[in-house]
Amino acid sequence: MEKDSGSSGSLRLVPGIVAGQAVEFDWDLGTGDWVQARFTFPRPVDLSRADLFGLTLQGGGPGEPSNTVGILLADANDVFHGYDVAGKSRGINRIDRPLVNLPVPKKLLRFFFAFGTATEIDWSRIDRFFLVVKRPGPGAGGGSGRLRLDHVQHDAAAQWPRQARFEAIAPREEAARRAALYILAQQKPTGLVVSWKEESSPKAWLYDQGLALLVLSREGIWSAGAPANEPARAAKKLADFLAARQKGDGHWPRARSHGLALLRGPGAALPHADLDPAGRRQRRRGAGHRRPRGNPDPPLRGRPDRERLRGGGRRCGRERRG
């Protein structure tokens, strides 16, 4: 355990998240700024061919203050490279469900510091691994909490098998026609298409509008540039709506909501149904403003073909069966 003045921490072995045993890291930043758990390899490890690292983490829960969690690797020459998961508002330390096999590409690791003049890490002589908890900024974060670490691994993604050829799929015209009809049925008078009608407050997410526009355009029939069937007319209606609502810098809000009908023409005031981050900042003090929940970005996923950092054993990503 290593720390700065005012911080403290402790380590103990606990049942593993994936299997076997894990390390539980109890940390308390107190009046300090950082605390880290260190593992020193019995002999330097050659990671020169590795291009991907993986680890499994479990935080202490939403009751903890949000802090930055990082990993560090050091070589025998005391050059340290690392990667931080910033925690200004949504620290990964606050997630109390197991985050199994989090992938960290080697190219994300950058030079942090060194004890000496060298700045390039020697990946063939890695002798220490660190798990770090630190404040996300001066006066921010802090407090105390717990992290569980399991299944630290490495792999060389460049050596994974690649698909040599792809299977040719025969078009299924009837399936495509039925899908287009379903999308048509979800279109609102504005031209927007409901992304997921089962939502308590249905929304039209921008990504889904792009997919719908592709389907409707391909199923459409056009005569001299004019729509000649129902999918083509629906595609034009959606495209016209999007073109009219494009922001001055070229982007669009990521979603529309509230029945998909509270939409204004160019130059008019935007309603709070506009889920545009830039617009939210401008309207933050407006009455009735509601922040969207959840994260629309897809989570990172691991990959089966990885090795434990100390060699052999389970692999990062989904467990290989059979």
Secondary structure, 3 states (H helix, E strand, C coil): CEECCCCEEEEEEEECCCCCEEEEEEEECCCCCEEEEEEEEEEEECCCCCCEEEEEEECCCCCCCCCEEEEEEEECCCEEEEEEECCCCCCHHHCCCCEEEEEEEHHHCEEEEECCCCCCCCCCCEEEEEEEEECCCCCCCCCEEEEEEEEEEEECHHHCCCCCCCCCCCCCHHHHHHHHHHHHHHECCCCCECCCCCCCCCCEEHHHHHHHHHHHHHHCCEECCEECCHHHHHHHHHHHHHHHCCCCCCCCCCEECHHHCCCCCCCCCCCCCCCCHHHHHHHCCCCCCCCCCCCCCCCCCCCCCCEECCCCCCCCCCCCCC
